[in-house]
Amino acid sequence: MTSIHDHRTAEAARDPLREPTGASVPEVLTLETGPMAHGGHCVARHDGRVVFVRHAIPGEVVRAVVTEAGDGARFWRADVVEVLQPSEFRRTHQWKLADSLRAHTAGRLPVGGAEYGHIVLPHQRRLKAQVFRDTVARIAGLQLDVHVTGAPGDDPSGLHWRTRNAFAVTPTGRLAMHAHRSTVLVPVRNMPLGVPELDALKLWELDLAGIERVDVATPAGGDSALVLFTPAEGVDPGPLAGRMHRQTARLPEGTSVALLLPPERPEDRPGLQRLRGRTWTQEVVTTREHGTRSFRITGDGFWQVHRAAPSMLVEAVMAAADPRPGQVVADLYAGAGLFSAFLADAVGPEGLVLSVEASPGASRDARRNLHGVAQAAVLNGLTDRVLGGWLKQRTAPVAECGLDGRRVDTVVLDPPRAGAGKTAVERIHRLAPDRIVYVSCDPASFARDLGLLTQAGWTAESVDVYDLYPDTHHMESVALLVRR
């Protein structure tokens, strides 16, 4: 398959929205768009071939530039550049740089990351529910009736919710983002999906020469921002640190700044060189029924990106897990201990929460966040291996990868986008808990794992889907599984 993003030719430079794809591949197609598919594109057909069309809405008639194609390709990709028959749910895109219509007019590529920005928010959620249902039906063979719930206080535009953001840097040192599926960089002067505190930093005013990537954490609870600079390959971090220390003097007072240095070994976490303030942020999570807790997140450690996601997901997980005093709960892919902390409060001193995380840095944060909680044990290791250890030596002490002779009542898992996978799912099943609470950010990997659990005798008692990524195709779900 030929991609417009693989390399740039002289002809492509004249039209940056496409590259030559062969004489038999038309440059622009007129298409009637079908249903929305997982990934943020509508399904259309041209002469019997599937075309995945971004920036469309089901039922529209559009003109779309072919962006990836080939005579032997199973499908093509295309971006809408003109809407001939618009949907009633179409609006002007909320972010100019991500709008394919304006990008085409300006002769540039749209940035990725807001592929639903042209759709009114209520219809975005209807489409996400349809995509979730269709994906689970196609992969797991199950029919689920779900609707998508938004976060309280979300802006109707779908903007101003991201507390974690990442940027690239142009060769001339300007803040930028990548175009979708591309190495092409588009300079930016704002990030509308981000919380207002992000744009208040005015990072686009900095000379970022020598920097390859910029990561920014702007905590929802009002704590100061943390800006992480990753040096470009081959750049000496010593002189760069001094220059960036001077550059960042113009940032708002209290902003923390650090260099993210490459690890000495592949298995190590990147190092942090503090330039200003701290190398970590403080997140405060307040729930309706389970109190308030604070969490320390170091450097680029994982944290839910929507400002309201931590509290919403804690509420959902606690409702599904229904932890009782004295119970044993395994919290897999636990990160910095978000769910573990609230679960530990619920099971009390006679219970036990096993907080399992593969990242050494996240496990260190979890130990800090769970310090003094005797009923919480933080285990750093690959989930598959930890589960295997529990199955082999149930009577061994917890510190030696055993269960101290106890039975796991509930398993909570929040795996990365790729899902838990066959080995982990099989071992969770063999652990024989009473219930499994599966938190997912990807309906396809969730459907695959759900299919495996269904075959093993589990059933989804409830599945709730949340729109924690407005103006994008992403969604979050929390499922409760019990034995049939």
KANORDA-V696904 format. One record per residue. RES is the residue in one letter. PHI is phi as a letter, one per 30 degrees, with the letter a starting at -180 (* if undefined). PSI is psi in radians with two decimals (999 if undefined). D_LAST is the distance of its C-alpha to the last C-alpha in whole Angstrom. Layout:
res=RES phi=PHI psi=PSI d_last=D_LAST
res=RES phi=PHI psi=PSI d_last=D_LAST
This chain:
res=M phi=* psi=2.33 d_last=45
res=T phi=c psi=2.39 d_last=48
res=S phi=c psi=2.52 d_last=47
res=I phi=d psi=-0.23 d_last=49
res=H phi=c psi=-0.07 d_last=48
res=D phi=d psi=-0.72 d_last=49
res=H phi=a psi=2.85 d_last=53
res=R phi=c psi=2.20 d_last=55
res=T phi=c psi=3.00 d_last=58
res=A phi=d psi=-0.70 d_last=61
res=E phi=d psi=-0.72 d_last=60
res=A phi=d psi=-0.60 d_last=57
res=A phi=d psi=-0.52 d_last=59
res=R phi=d psi=-0.52 d_last=60
res=D phi=b psi=1.59 d_last=57
res=P phi=d psi=-0.11 d_last=54
res=L phi=d psi=-0.09 d_last=52
res=R phi=a psi=2.87 d_last=52
res=E phi=b psi=2.81 d_last=53
res=P phi=e psi=2.30 d_last=55
res=T phi=c psi=0.21 d_last=52
res=G phi=j psi=2.62 d_last=54
res=A phi=d psi=-0.50 d_last=56
res=S phi=d psi=-0.03 d_last=54
res=V phi=c psi=2.04 d_last=51
res=P phi=d psi=2.62 d_last=53
res=E phi=d psi=-0.71 d_last=53
res=V phi=b psi=2.35 d_last=52
res=L phi=c psi=2.54 d_last=49
res=T phi=c psi=2.10 d_last=49
res=L phi=b psi=2.57 d_last=45
res=E phi=c psi=2.11 d_last=43
res=T phi=d psi=2.40 d_last=40
res=G phi=c psi=-2.61 d_last=37
res=P phi=d psi=2.75 d_last=33
res=M phi=d psi=2.40 d_last=33
res=A phi=c psi=2.84 d_last=31
res=H phi=d psi=2.25 d_last=29
res=G phi=j psi=-0.17 d_last=32
res=G phi=j psi=0.36 d_last=34
res=H phi=b psi=2.61 d_last=36
res=C phi=d psi=2.67 d_last=36
res=V phi=c psi=2.19 d_last=36
res=A phi=b psi=3.02 d_last=39
res=R phi=b psi=2.48 d_last=41
res=H phi=b psi=1.98 d_last=45
res=D phi=h psi=0.71 d_last=46
res=G phi=i psi=-0.17 d_last=43
res=R phi=c psi=2.42 d_last=42
res=V phi=d psi=2.35 d_last=39
res=V phi=b psi=2.13 d_last=40
res=F phi=d psi=2.08 d_last=38
res=V phi=c psi=2.05 d_last=40
res=R phi=d psi=2.72 d_last=40
res=H phi=i psi=0.43 d_last=42
res=A phi=c psi=3.03 d_last=41
res=I phi=b psi=2.44 d_last=39
res=P phi=e psi=2.38 d_last=37
res=G phi=j psi=-0.04 d_last=40
res=E phi=d psi=2.78 d_last=43
res=V phi=c psi=2.17 d_last=46
res=V phi=b psi=2.80 d_last=47
res=R phi=c psi=2.30 d_last=49
res=A phi=b psi=2.35 d_last=48
res=V phi=d psi=2.26 d_last=49
res=V phi=d psi=2.17 d_last=48
res=T phi=c psi=-0.47 d_last=47
res=E phi=b psi=2.28 d_last=45
res=A phi=a psi=3.13 d_last=46
res=G phi=l psi=2.58 d_last=47
res=D phi=e psi=-0.61 d_last=48
res=G phi=c psi=0.10 d_last=46
res=A phi=d psi=2.52 d_last=43
res=R phi=d psi=-0.52 d_last=40
res=F phi=a psi=2.83 d_last=40
res=W phi=c psi=2.89 d_last=42
res=R phi=b psi=2.59 d_last=42
res=A phi=a psi=2.69 d_last=44
res=D phi=c psi=2.37 d_last=45
res=V phi=d psi=2.31 d_last=46
res=V phi=b psi=-0.19 d_last=50
res=E phi=a psi=2.41 d_last=51
res=V phi=c psi=2.00 d_last=49
res=L phi=d psi=-0.71 d_last=50
res=Q phi=b psi=1.70 d_last=48
res=P phi=d psi=2.68 d_last=46
res=S phi=d psi=2.67 d_last=43
res=E phi=d psi=-0.23 d_last=43
res=F phi=c psi=0.12 d_last=41
res=R phi=d psi=2.50 d_last=43
res=R phi=b psi=2.94 d_last=45
res=T phi=d psi=2.31 d_last=48
res=H phi=e psi=2.45 d_last=46
res=Q phi=d psi=-0.17 d_last=46
res=W phi=b psi=1.95 d_last=47
res=K phi=e psi=-0.76 d_last=50
res=L phi=d psi=-0.33 d_last=49
res=A phi=c psi=-0.02 d_last=46
res=D phi=d psi=2.02 d_last=47
res=S phi=d psi=-0.53 d_last=48
res=L phi=d psi=-0.85 d_last=50
res=R phi=d psi=-0.59 d_last=52
res=A phi=d psi=-0.75 d_last=52
res=H phi=d psi=-0.75 d_last=53
res=T phi=d psi=-0.64 d_last=56
res=A phi=d psi=-0.08 d_last=57
res=G phi=i psi=0.64 d_last=57
res=R phi=b psi=3.05 d_last=54
res=L phi=c psi=2.54 d_last=50
res=P phi=d psi=2.56 d_last=48
res=V phi=d psi=2.71 d_last=46
res=G phi=d psi=2.90 d_last=42
res=G phi=j psi=-0.05 d_last=40
res=A phi=b psi=0.89 d_last=40
res=E phi=d psi=-0.14 d_last=39
res=Y phi=c psi=0.17 d_last=38
res=G phi=d psi=-0.26 d_last=41
res=H phi=c psi=0.08 d_last=43
res=I phi=c psi=2.36 d_last=40
res=V phi=d psi=2.55 d_last=40
res=L phi=e psi=-0.78 d_last=37
res=P phi=e psi=-0.63 d_last=35
res=H phi=d psi=-0.54 d_last=35
res=Q phi=e psi=-0.78 d_last=34
res=R phi=d psi=-0.60 d_last=31
res=R phi=d psi=-0.71 d_last=30
res=L phi=d psi=-0.69 d_last=31
res=K phi=d psi=-0.69 d_last=28
res=A phi=d psi=-0.73 d_last=25
res=Q phi=d psi=-0.75 d_last=26
res=V phi=d psi=-0.75 d_last=26
res=F phi=d psi=-0.84 d_last=23
res=R phi=d psi=-0.82 d_last=21
res=D phi=d psi=-0.69 d_last=23
res=T phi=d psi=-0.78 d_last=23
res=V phi=d psi=-0.68 d_last=19
res=A phi=d psi=-0.73 d_last=19
res=R phi=d psi=-0.72 d_last=22
res=I phi=c psi=-0.76 d_last=20
res=A phi=c psi=-0.23 d_last=17
res=G phi=i psi=0.45 d_last=17
res=L phi=c psi=2.53 d_last=15
res=Q phi=c psi=2.00 d_last=16
res=L phi=c psi=2.37 d_last=16
res=D phi=c psi=1.82 d_last=19
res=V phi=b psi=2.71 d_last=20
res=H phi=b psi=2.87 d_last=24
res=V phi=c psi=2.25 d_last=26
res=T phi=c psi=2.31 d_last=27
res=G phi=d psi=2.94 d_last=31
res=A phi=d psi=2.48 d_last=32
res=P phi=d psi=2.40 d_last=34
res=G phi=i psi=0.05 d_last=38
res=D phi=d psi=2.44 d_last=38
res=D phi=d psi=2.36 d_last=41
res=P phi=e psi=-0.38 d_last=41
res=S phi=d psi=-0.32 d_last=42
res=G phi=i psi=0.24 d_last=39
res=L phi=c psi=2.98 d_last=42
res=H phi=i psi=0.83 d_last=42
res=W phi=b psi=-0.34 d_last=39
res=R phi=d psi=2.20 d_last=39
res=T phi=c psi=-0.19 d_last=40
res=R phi=b psi=2.24 d_last=40
res=N phi=b psi=2.56 d_last=42
res=A phi=b psi=2.48 d_last=43
res=F phi=b psi=2.71 d_last=47
res=A phi=c psi=3.14 d_last=49
res=V phi=b psi=2.34 d_last=52
res=T phi=d psi=2.85 d_last=55
res=P phi=e psi=-0.38 d_last=58
res=T phi=c psi=0.10 d_last=60
res=G phi=i psi=0.38 d_last=58
res=R phi=c psi=2.48 d_last=56
res=L phi=d psi=2.39 d_last=53
res=A phi=a psi=2.97 d_last=51
res=M phi=b psi=2.75 d_last=47
res=H phi=d psi=2.50 d_last=46
res=A phi=d psi=2.77 d_last=46
res=H phi=e psi=2.27 d_last=43
res=R phi=h psi=0.80 d_last=42
res=S phi=b psi=2.72 d_last=46
res=T phi=c psi=-0.07 d_last=48
res=V phi=d psi=2.32 d_last=51
res=L phi=c psi=2.37 d_last=51
res=V phi=c psi=2.00 d_last=52
res=P phi=e psi=2.48 d_last=54
res=V phi=b psi=2.64 d_last=52
res=R phi=b psi=0.15 d_last=54
res=N phi=a psi=2.97 d_last=51
res=M phi=b psi=1.57 d_last=47
res=P phi=d psi=-0.43 d_last=46
res=L phi=d psi=-0.37 d_last=42
res=G phi=d psi=2.73 d_last=43
res=V phi=d psi=2.71 d_last=43
res=P phi=e psi=-0.51 d_last=47
res=E phi=d psi=-0.40 d_last=48
res=L phi=d psi=-0.93 d_last=47
res=D phi=d psi=-0.46 d_last=50
res=A phi=d psi=-0.35 d_last=52
res=L phi=d psi=-0.45 d_last=53
res=K phi=h psi=0.87 d_last=55
res=L phi=d psi=-0.40 d_last=54
res=W phi=d psi=-0.23 d_last=55
res=E phi=d psi=-0.17 d_last=59
res=L phi=d psi=2.59 d_last=58
res=D phi=d psi=1.86 d_last=60
res=L phi=c psi=0.40 d_last=57
res=A phi=e psi=2.33 d_last=59
res=G phi=j psi=-0.10 d_last=58
res=I phi=c psi=2.42 d_last=54
res=E phi=c psi=-0.59 d_last=51
res=R phi=b psi=2.56 d_last=48
res=V phi=b psi=2.15 d_last=48
res=D phi=c psi=2.37 d_last=45
res=V phi=b psi=2.25 d_last=45
res=A phi=c psi=2.14 d_last=43
res=T phi=b psi=1.54 d_last=44
res=P phi=e psi=2.51 d_last=42
res=A phi=d psi=-0.43 d_last=40
res=G phi=d psi=0.11 d_last=41
res=G phi=j psi=-0.02 d_last=45
res=D phi=d psi=2.77 d_last=46
res=S phi=d psi=2.68 d_last=48
res=A phi=d psi=2.73 d_last=47
res=L phi=b psi=2.19 d_last=47
res=V phi=c psi=2.20 d_last=49
res=L phi=c psi=2.23 d_last=48
res=F phi=c psi=2.22 d_last=50
res=T phi=c psi=2.06 d_last=50
res=P phi=d psi=2.56 d_last=53
res=A phi=d psi=2.69 d_last=54
res=E phi=e psi=2.32 d_last=54
res=G phi=i psi=-0.08 d_last=57
res=V phi=d psi=2.27 d_last=58
res=D phi=d psi=2.05 d_last=60
res=P phi=d psi=-0.33 d_last=57
res=G phi=d psi=-1.13 d_last=60
res=P phi=d psi=-0.60 d_last=63
res=L phi=d psi=-0.69 d_last=60
res=A phi=d psi=-0.75 d_last=59
res=G phi=d psi=-0.74 d_last=62
res=R phi=d psi=-0.72 d_last=62
res=M phi=d psi=-0.49 d_last=59
res=H phi=d psi=-0.73 d_last=60
res=R phi=d psi=-0.73 d_last=63
res=Q phi=e psi=-0.72 d_last=61
res=T phi=d psi=0.05 d_last=58
res=A phi=d psi=-0.38 d_last=61
res=R phi=d psi=-0.12 d_last=60
res=L phi=d psi=2.76 d_last=57
res=P phi=e psi=2.55 d_last=56
res=E phi=e psi=2.38 d_last=57
res=G phi=j psi=-0.21 d_last=54
res=T phi=d psi=2.29 d_last=52
res=S phi=c psi=2.54 d_last=51
res=V phi=b psi=2.43 d_last=52
res=A phi=b psi=2.72 d_last=51
res=L phi=c psi=2.38 d_last=51
res=L phi=c psi=1.86 d_last=48
res=L phi=c psi=2.57 d_last=50
res=P phi=d psi=2.52 d_last=48
res=P phi=d psi=2.68 d_last=47
res=E phi=d psi=-0.58 d_last=49
res=R phi=b psi=2.62 d_last=46
res=P phi=e psi=-0.57 d_last=43
res=E phi=d psi=-0.14 d_last=41
res=D phi=d psi=2.80 d_last=42
res=R phi=d psi=2.56 d_last=42
res=P phi=e psi=2.57 d_last=45
res=G phi=d psi=2.81 d_last=48
res=L phi=b psi=2.16 d_last=49
res=Q phi=c psi=1.95 d_last=52
res=R phi=d psi=2.28 d_last=53
res=L phi=c psi=-0.67 d_last=56
res=R phi=b psi=2.48 d_last=55
res=G phi=i psi=-2.23 d_last=53
res=R phi=c psi=3.00 d_last=50
res=T phi=c psi=0.33 d_last=47
res=W phi=b psi=2.86 d_last=44
res=T phi=b psi=2.80 d_last=43
res=Q phi=c psi=2.17 d_last=42
res=E phi=c psi=2.32 d_last=39
res=V phi=c psi=2.18 d_last=38
res=V phi=c psi=2.04 d_last=35
res=T phi=c psi=2.23 d_last=35
res=T phi=c psi=2.84 d_last=32
res=R phi=d psi=-0.70 d_last=32
res=E phi=c psi=-0.16 d_last=30
res=H phi=b psi=0.32 d_last=30
res=G phi=i psi=-2.88 d_last=33
res=T phi=b psi=2.44 d_last=35
res=R phi=b psi=2.66 d_last=36
res=S phi=c psi=2.57 d_last=38
res=F phi=b psi=2.37 d_last=37
res=R phi=c psi=2.24 d_last=40
res=I phi=b psi=2.04 d_last=39
res=T phi=d psi=2.36 d_last=41
res=G phi=h psi=-2.18 d_last=43
res=D phi=c psi=0.44 d_last=41
res=G phi=e psi=2.64 d_last=38
res=F phi=d psi=2.41 d_last=34
res=W phi=a psi=2.54 d_last=34
res=Q phi=e psi=2.37 d_last=32
res=V phi=d psi=-0.50 d_last=35
res=H phi=d psi=2.41 d_last=35
res=R phi=e psi=-0.57 d_last=36
res=A phi=c psi=-0.05 d_last=34
res=A phi=d psi=-0.79 d_last=31
res=P phi=e psi=-0.84 d_last=30
res=S phi=d psi=-0.71 d_last=30
res=M phi=d psi=-0.76 d_last=28
res=L phi=d psi=-0.62 d_last=25
res=V phi=d psi=-0.81 d_last=26
res=E phi=e psi=-0.76 d_last=25
res=A phi=d psi=-0.75 d_last=22
res=V phi=d psi=-0.75 d_last=21
res=M phi=d psi=-0.66 d_last=22
res=A phi=d psi=-0.71 d_last=20
res=A phi=d psi=-0.73 d_last=17
res=A phi=d psi=-0.58 d_last=17
res=D phi=h psi=0.95 d_last=18
res=P phi=d psi=2.44 d_last=20
res=R phi=c psi=2.70 d_last=22
res=P phi=e psi=2.34 d_last=25
res=G phi=i psi=-0.14 d_last=25
res=Q phi=d psi=2.83 d_last=21
res=V phi=c psi=2.18 d_last=21
res=V phi=b psi=2.26 d_last=20
res=A phi=c psi=2.10 d_last=21
res=D phi=c psi=1.77 d_last=23
res=L phi=c psi=2.55 d_last=23
res=Y phi=h psi=0.88 d_last=26
res=A phi=d psi=-0.20 d_last=27
res=G phi=h psi=-2.33 d_last=30
res=A phi=d psi=0.15 d_last=33
res=G phi=j psi=0.42 d_last=30
res=L phi=e psi=-1.01 d_last=30
res=F phi=d psi=-0.64 d_last=26
res=S phi=e psi=-0.71 d_last=27
res=A phi=d psi=-0.82 d_last=30
res=F phi=d psi=-0.63 d_last=28
res=L phi=d psi=-0.69 d_last=25
res=A phi=d psi=-0.69 d_last=28
res=D phi=e psi=-0.67 d_last=29
res=A phi=d psi=-0.66 d_last=26
res=V phi=d psi=-0.32 d_last=25
res=G phi=i psi=-3.11 d_last=29
res=P phi=d psi=-0.38 d_last=31
res=E phi=d psi=-0.18 d_last=29
res=G phi=c psi=-2.99 d_last=26
res=L phi=a psi=2.30 d_last=26
res=V phi=c psi=2.16 d_last=25
res=L phi=c psi=1.84 d_last=26
res=S phi=c psi=1.85 d_last=27
res=V phi=c psi=2.23 d_last=27
res=E phi=b psi=2.39 d_last=29
res=A phi=d psi=-0.52 d_last=31
res=S phi=d psi=2.13 d_last=34
res=P phi=e psi=-0.69 d_last=37
res=G phi=d psi=-0.78 d_last=38
res=A phi=d psi=-0.64 d_last=35
res=S phi=d psi=-0.65 d_last=34
res=R phi=d psi=-0.73 d_last=38
res=D phi=d psi=-0.73 d_last=37
res=A phi=d psi=-0.69 d_last=34
res=R phi=d psi=-0.68 d_last=36
res=R phi=d psi=-0.77 d_last=39
res=N phi=d psi=-0.43 d_last=36
res=L phi=c psi=0.24 d_last=35
res=H phi=e psi=2.30 d_last=38
res=G phi=i psi=-0.04 d_last=38
res=V phi=c psi=1.67 d_last=35
res=A phi=d psi=-0.50 d_last=34
res=Q phi=d psi=0.16 d_last=30
res=A phi=c psi=2.22 d_last=30
res=A phi=c psi=2.15 d_last=30
res=V phi=c psi=2.15 d_last=31
res=L phi=c psi=2.06 d_last=31
res=N phi=c psi=2.03 d_last=32
res=G phi=l psi=2.89 d_last=31
res=L phi=d psi=2.36 d_last=29
res=T phi=e psi=-0.79 d_last=25
res=D phi=e psi=-0.77 d_last=24
res=R phi=d psi=-0.69 d_last=27
res=V phi=d psi=-0.77 d_last=26
res=L phi=d psi=-0.74 d_last=23
res=G phi=d psi=-0.69 d_last=24
res=G phi=d psi=-0.74 d_last=27
res=W phi=d psi=-0.69 d_last=24
res=L phi=d psi=-0.56 d_last=22
res=K phi=d psi=-0.59 d_last=26
res=Q phi=b psi=1.19 d_last=27
res=R phi=d psi=-0.52 d_last=25
res=T phi=d psi=-0.14 d_last=28
res=A phi=d psi=2.73 d_last=30
res=P phi=d psi=2.68 d_last=32
res=V phi=e psi=-0.67 d_last=30
res=A phi=d psi=-0.31 d_last=33
res=E phi=c psi=0.50 d_last=33
res=C phi=i psi=0.63 d_last=29
res=G phi=c psi=-3.03 d_last=28
res=L phi=c psi=0.14 d_last=25
res=D phi=h psi=0.55 d_last=28
res=G phi=i psi=0.13 d_last=26
res=R phi=c psi=2.81 d_last=23
res=R phi=c psi=2.40 d_last=20
res=V phi=d psi=2.10 d_last=18
res=D phi=d psi=-0.69 d_last=16
res=T phi=b psi=2.44 d_last=16
res=V phi=c psi=2.19 d_last=17
res=V phi=c psi=2.27 d_last=18
res=L phi=b psi=2.42 d_last=20
res=D phi=b psi=1.26 d_last=23
res=P phi=d psi=2.92 d_last=24
res=P phi=d psi=-3.13 d_last=27
res=R phi=e psi=-0.52 d_last=27
res=A phi=d psi=-0.18 d_last=26
res=G phi=i psi=-3.11 d_last=23
res=A phi=d psi=-0.71 d_last=21
res=G phi=j psi=2.90 d_last=21
res=K phi=d psi=-0.79 d_last=20
res=T phi=d psi=-0.85 d_last=21
res=A phi=d psi=-0.74 d_last=20
res=V phi=d psi=-0.78 d_last=16
res=E phi=d psi=-0.70 d_last=16
res=R phi=d psi=-0.59 d_last=18
res=I phi=d psi=-0.75 d_last=16
res=H phi=d psi=-0.77 d_last=13
res=R phi=d psi=-0.41 d_last=15
res=L phi=d psi=-0.37 d_last=16
res=A phi=h psi=0.89 d_last=13
res=P phi=d psi=2.95 d_last=13
res=D phi=d psi=-0.55 d_last=11
res=R phi=b psi=2.68 d_last=11
res=I phi=b psi=2.27 d_last=13
res=V phi=c psi=1.98 d_last=15
res=Y phi=c psi=2.00 d_last=17
res=V phi=c psi=2.24 d_last=20
res=S phi=b psi=2.55 d_last=22
res=C phi=c psi=0.20 d_last=25
res=D phi=b psi=2.01 d_last=25
res=P phi=d psi=-0.48 d_last=22
res=A phi=d psi=-0.86 d_last=23
res=S phi=d psi=-0.61 d_last=22
res=F phi=d psi=-0.77 d_last=19
res=A phi=d psi=-0.69 d_last=18
res=R phi=d psi=-0.85 d_last=19
res=D phi=d psi=-0.63 d_last=17
res=L phi=d psi=-0.69 d_last=14
res=G phi=d psi=-0.73 d_last=14
res=L phi=d psi=-0.76 d_last=14
res=L phi=d psi=-0.64 d_last=11
res=T phi=d psi=-0.76 d_last=9
res=Q phi=d psi=-0.49 d_last=11
res=A phi=d psi=-0.02 d_last=10
res=G phi=j psi=0.22 d_last=6
res=W phi=c psi=2.70 d_last=6
res=T phi=b psi=2.56 d_last=6
res=A phi=d psi=1.87 d_last=9
res=E phi=d psi=-0.58 d_last=10
res=S phi=a psi=2.56 d_last=13
res=V phi=b psi=2.08 d_last=16
res=D phi=c psi=2.35 d_last=20
res=V phi=c psi=2.38 d_last=22
res=Y phi=b psi=2.44 d_last=26
res=D phi=c psi=1.47 d_last=29
res=L phi=c psi=0.23 d_last=31
res=Y phi=b psi=1.07 d_last=33
res=P phi=e psi=2.62 d_last=35
res=D phi=i psi=0.11 d_last=37
res=T phi=b psi=3.01 d_last=35
res=H phi=d psi=-0.09 d_last=32
res=H phi=d psi=2.75 d_last=30
res=M phi=a psi=2.89 d_last=27
res=E phi=b psi=2.54 d_last=25
res=S phi=b psi=2.67 d_last=21
res=V phi=b psi=2.08 d_last=19
res=A phi=c psi=2.42 d_last=15
res=L phi=c psi=2.14 d_last=12
res=L phi=c psi=2.38 d_last=9
res=V phi=b psi=2.83 d_last=6
res=R phi=d psi=2.46 d_last=4
res=R phi=d psi=999 d_last=0
